[in-house]
Each structure stands twice: as C-alpha cells, then as structure tokens.
Amino acid sequence: MTQRHLTIVGAGLAGGLLATLLAQRGWSVDVFERRGDPRVHGYAGGRSINLALAERGLHALRAAGADGAVLDKAVMMRGRMVHAADGHQQLLRYGRDDSEVIWSVSRGELNITLLDAAERAGARLHFDRRLESVDFDARHAVFVDDTNGASHDHAFTALIGADGAGSALRTAMSAHASLGERFEGLGHGYKELEIPPAPDGGFRIEPNALHIWPRGRYMCIALPNDERTFTVTLFLPSAGDPSFETIRTGSDARAFFERDFADAVPLIPNLERDFDRNPIGILATLYLDRWCLDDRAVLLGDAAHAMVPFHGQGMNCAFEDCVALADHLDRTEDRTQAFADFEAERLPNARAIQAMALENYLEMRERVDDADFLLQRDLERELADRHPDRFVPRYAMVTFRRLPYATALERGRVQRALLVEATQGRASLADVDRAWLDAEVLRRLPPLPAET
Ligand SMILES: Cc1cc2nc3c(=O)[nH]c(=O)nc-3n(C[C@H](O)[C@H](O)[C@H](O)COP(=O)(O)OP(=O)(O)OC[C@H]3O[C@@H](n4cnc5c(N)ncnc54)[C@H](O)[C@@H]3O)c2cc1C
C-alpha cells in the first residue's frame, strides 16, 4: 500500500465530496459505506429530505467541479417567508439581491451526484460495508456487510471518519485515546411532513423562500423541492406542553396545527399519515477536544462536530472541512502534522458555528416577528449599506462569505451590541443617532479582508 493511500469511512455528503477532492489530487482512495449503493437501490437516507446549501458548501462543490450538477436541481431561496399566527406573511430577504441567496437541495440527489463524481475521479466505493472494528496498531479494519453478515478485512494507511454523528470510527478512536467527547441534547426534536404539489402541478406556496411559522417555544419550517413539493419540519420540545409527549398521534397533530399553524393545515393534506409514519428526529451538539489520532485517523463533518440544524450549516461546514483537509494533506508529507493542522484550523470554527446554530434557534422561533428584532434588522441593513467592508450582518458572514466562522461569531457579537445600544428606547430608525453609530462602527469593526 502506498503512502498516498487513504480510507474514508462513510459515503454520505462529506465522504462523497472528500473522496472526489482527494482522488482528483492524485490520492488513491477507498470509501466504505454502511448502506447499499443509492444509485442502485434508491436513497435510504432517513434524515432531512432537503438541505439549504450556502456559499461555503457551494465553494467546496466548485473545487470538486460538482456545483453545476447540484445547482441544476436546486431551488433558490431568497429569504425567510414568515407566517404569523394570524396568517399574515412577510418575506425577509437574506441578502441584498439574488447574488445573496441560499439553495434548497435534495439530500439523496446531492449524495448521488457526489458518488458519481468520486467514482469519475477514480475513488473506489464499497457499499454494504459497515465499519465494525479497528486495530490501530496493526492498521487493520473490519467491515461487515449487514445484508449477509459477512466480514471483510481491510489494511489501511490512515482512516478518515466521515461516518456521521454516530461515528463508529470515533468510538474506535475513543477506545484508544480519549477524545473528550460530550453530546448535549437540545431537548427538542423534529418531525417531517409534506406539502404536495398543487392540483395544477405547481408549488402550493411561494417556491423561492424558506417558510417559517415561528411560535415561541416551537416552530415549523418548509423548504421547496424541485418536484414542486415542500418538506415541512416541525420542531417541538421533547417534554412539557406542547411537546412530542403531549402530541403523540396524527389526530393530536391536526388539532395542534389547527390551533397554531392554521394557514399550513390546508397545505398538508396527509398531516395525520405523515405524523404517524415519520420518526421523531433527535437534535444534539457533539463536542470533541480532539479529532485525530496521530497519523492514523482523523474525523470530520458530523462525526467530529454534529450541530443543531438552525443555521443550515452542518453540511456546509462539513464541505469546508473536506477542502481544508485535502489542502493540509497536500501541504506536507507528514500526515500527523497535516491532521493536527487540520484540527487546529477547523475545531475552533466548528465550535463557533455550533454556538451560532444554537443561538439561531431562538432567533427563528421567537424573534423573527418581534418589533425590537425588526428594528435592529432594519438598522443592520442600513449599516451594511453604509459600511459594506466593515458591517456585514452575521447571517451574511456565515451564509454568503467564507471568512472563518470564529470571526463571524466574534464580529457578530460586536455588531449585536452596537445595534442594541443604538436602538435602546428608540421606537423607529429616525430616532437613532447616526453620527455616534458611524463613529462606533469605524472604531469597533476593522475592515474585513477581501475574499478570493
Ligand atoms: C433536520 C436536519 C436538517 C438539516 N438541514 C441542514 C441544512 O439545511 N443545511 C446544512 O448545511 N446542513 C443541514 N443539516 C446537517 C447535515 O445533514 C449534516 O451536517 C451532514 O449530513 C453531515 O454530513 P456527513 O457526511 O458528515 O454525515 P452524514 O451525512 O450523516 O453521512 C454519514 C455517512 O456515513 C455512513 N455510516 C454511518 N456509520 C457507518 C459505519 N459504521 N460504517 C460505514 N459507513 C457508515 C452513513 O450511512 C452515511 O452515509 C441538517 C440536519 C438535520 C438533522
């Protein structure tokens, strides 16, 4: 086996992209995936049906030459369409214009596009191969085919864990050396429902938006699919009232929706059926202090830093990880160094987006229709126009730029403090002291470096 050989565990979103990038750069790559080949058997995802793709993810797809195929099937989302309890709707644009949008993509189609790209680039994909155990000293792994129980041995140079939040590689690494693992449950779960196409085959509601029904301690969102449906996700506490403990059946769900999401009820004709059939998804954040084991193993994507989905960045962050790891592996022949450098670059940034994802849940379910929030948001827009190189809304730094997440978190805190100070006790933008505010922006926010 050559030193330029790597073994990736998991052919999900990160595994597919990383295999493509590495194979394109001349690495010999084997990828082992627990499930069957989705191109043969159909996609058996089980998790969110569609995802929001933003600039960080797109940039990584561009690096692999896969952006065109993905965007061909994506639906543009220009902003949040907020559905108030009285049925009133308002579109809050994400960016300045259509150059600042996000894209709704199908997880299954994206996965298939990436597997095709990986194979085209020369990676060898092995399906129905679940990582069972690893002997790090002998550099030997065992994979099991769950369709027939057969074991398969594999000698490796190094293992890369792209096997998701429940990573078997992480478990194997932890048995060898502590990774400082902590899982923090959110205490909220989710359930997916569907808005089918209208009788004329079109979309039932505005397609170019991410719809939100914020209701305080809980909310619904809906993302468009290119087959003219929407995937609705109900986020609800796991305990208390209302919660998944009190809303147990399809008929409970209908009564709950009629009370709290009345305008959504006619859009979801199979509400009871979807609710009864679909599982409750768990939401948690995974923190690790270490992602690598010398030159023998490294984790990335959800295996290293699963997060709650409220910034729509889990996949985007995982894709950024893939480019960073491929770059570090190209920079030095010393794999221990490459893995350590990758961890040093990405771990603080993963922590930052994990924190912002948790904060965004509060913003989405409680704040998007609150008066203070809307005033601060209007002022934020104005400051972004007046100081485009210094004041970039945090959402835009995360979603439309590629500056490190940790920088976005840090600058976001400074900006939030400014907005709160400037609007405190003020009823409208006309009352804000612009001269003071401009001076504070120049003082507190150095210009952002241009992105290449
Ligand atoms: C409800 C919800 C909504 C989300 N929305 C967004 C969004 O809008 N935007 C966004 O950017 N992110 C979103 N995410 C996050 C995103 O889904 C994840 O961050 C992303 O899937 C991580 O990719 P991954 O490749 O690391 O893991 P996964 O996609 O989970 O892939 C892991 C792969 O490893 C395989 N595997 C597992 N165990 C083994 C084993 N033992 N041996 C071999 N193979 C194995 C699995 O079968 C799978 O194919 C959302 C998540 C949820 C739950």
The ligand as an ORCA input file, in Angstrom:
! r2SCAN-3c Opt
* xyz 0 1
  C     -33.289     18.073     10.332
  C     -31.942     18.451      9.787
  C     -31.846     19.478      8.871
  C     -30.601     19.851      8.365
  N     -30.528     20.891      7.488
  C     -29.324     21.296      7.023
  C     -29.241     22.373      6.093
  O     -30.248     22.962      5.702
  N     -28.003     22.758      5.665
  C     -26.858     22.140      6.102
  O     -25.757     22.556      5.688
  N     -26.924     21.101      6.962
  C     -28.116     20.665      7.430
  N     -28.184     19.597      8.283
  C     -26.932     18.953      8.729
  C     -26.439     17.921      7.722
  O     -27.442     16.966      7.499
  C     -25.197     17.234      8.238
  O     -24.308     18.165      8.789
  C     -24.496     16.472      7.115
  O     -25.323     15.421      6.670
  C     -23.154     15.922      7.587
  O     -22.584     15.155      6.595
  P     -21.660     13.908      6.981
  O     -21.205     13.363      5.672
  O     -20.664     14.333      7.987
  O     -22.624     12.881      7.704
  P     -23.834     12.060      7.085
  O     -24.500     12.840      6.015
  O     -24.636     11.608      8.252
  O     -23.149     10.811      6.397
  C     -22.562      9.756      7.136
  C     -22.459      8.531      6.246
  O     -21.730      7.520      6.928
  C     -22.408      6.284      6.823
  N     -22.053      5.481      8.001
  C     -22.501      5.628      9.277
  N     -21.936      4.711     10.080
  C     -21.112      3.982      9.310
  C     -20.238      2.875      9.554
  N     -20.124      2.325     10.782
  N     -19.517      2.346      8.525
  C     -19.625      2.881      7.264
  N     -20.456      3.915      6.970
  C     -21.162      4.455      7.976
  C     -23.883      6.667      6.769
  O     -24.669      5.625      6.203
  C     -23.827      7.925      5.917
  O     -23.889      7.626      4.531
  C     -29.419     19.180      8.785
  C     -29.527     18.116      9.703
  C     -30.770     17.769     10.197
  C     -30.838     16.624     11.184
*
